[in-house]
Amino acid sequence: MPDLHPDATSVLMDVITQRRSMGLARLKPDAVPVEILQQMMEAANWAPSNGDTEPWRFTIFSGDGREELANAFGEAYRTDIGDGAFDQVAYDGYRARAYAAPVWIAIGMEPGKNEDGSLAESQDEEIMAVACAVQNFHLIATTYGLSGMWHSKGTSTHPAVAKALGLDSPSRLLGLFFLGYPEIQWPEGERRPLESKVRWA
Ligand SMILES: Cc1cc2nc3c(=O)[nH]c(=O)nc-3n(C[C@H](O)[C@H](O)[C@H](O)COP(=O)(O)O)c2cc1C
């Protein structure tokens, strides 16, 4: 048996069921203590990975550090317009998104390699391991009353943002997680019944 707190099961289940995703508009601008972010990363680092590749790579943007992300979003805008006309308001809008949450965590995947340079595991397996790491840090965030969201659309997985973060193929940018204290009351979660998802043979 592992050496766990006697209430571990119920405490963990509480955290799992109360972990919530929230959009940018629901987060306060208040800063998040660095000690919490460090603990989140420590939890992430305990995720499982096939072949012990530990493929999770995170970049944390907070405070003035968000300027780097704003620059990356600006590059995404330039890529999106291609040869089209530059629109300063739209460009500023892309950049401003970086300041809409106190913390952003870039979710990167760098696959493990064999000695001959070939990939040690499949891309799917590496992505699954990173997802476990994200869930770990999201659970720790929940214990501090923090929320946010793994966002995987638009600029959050934009090739220009991936490039700015040094996540060139075969590495990948799997999304951005924005984090902060909610402005709203903690919402109830909802799930469709388990019966439709589990078959007991
Ligand atoms: C891999 C992944 C990607 C996600 N991408 C988005 C996204 O791009 N936009 C979004 O609104 N929510 C995104 N979400 C958050 C889900 O909408 C959210 O987890 C779901 O609604 C369940 O809510 P809960 O996390 O509060 O339980 C993503 C979640 C995961 C796990």
The ligand as an ORCA input file, in Angstrom:
! r2SCAN-3c Opt
* xyz 0 1
  C      -7.450     18.998    -24.717
  C      -8.495     20.025    -24.363
  C      -8.689     21.113    -25.191
  C      -9.655     22.086    -24.888
  N      -9.817     23.160    -25.743
  C     -10.784     24.060    -25.490
  C     -10.993     25.154    -26.378
  O     -10.271     25.330    -27.354
  N     -11.992     26.004    -26.103
  C     -12.806     25.832    -25.024
  O     -13.747     26.623    -24.833
  N     -12.608     24.830    -24.121
  C     -11.616     23.950    -24.328
  N     -11.391     22.934    -23.434
  C     -12.110     22.916    -22.133
  C     -13.409     22.130    -22.199
  O     -14.385     22.909    -22.830
  C     -13.850     21.754    -20.774
  O     -12.883     20.923    -20.199
  C     -15.211     21.036    -20.774
  O     -16.232     21.922    -21.145
  C     -15.559     20.446    -19.423
  O     -15.603     21.438    -18.443
  P     -14.752     21.307    -17.102
  O     -13.305     21.296    -17.507
  O     -15.124     22.544    -16.289
  O     -15.146     20.050    -16.401
  C     -10.440     21.950    -23.709
  C     -10.221     20.846    -22.869
  C      -9.278     19.895    -23.194
  C      -9.055     18.728    -22.249
*
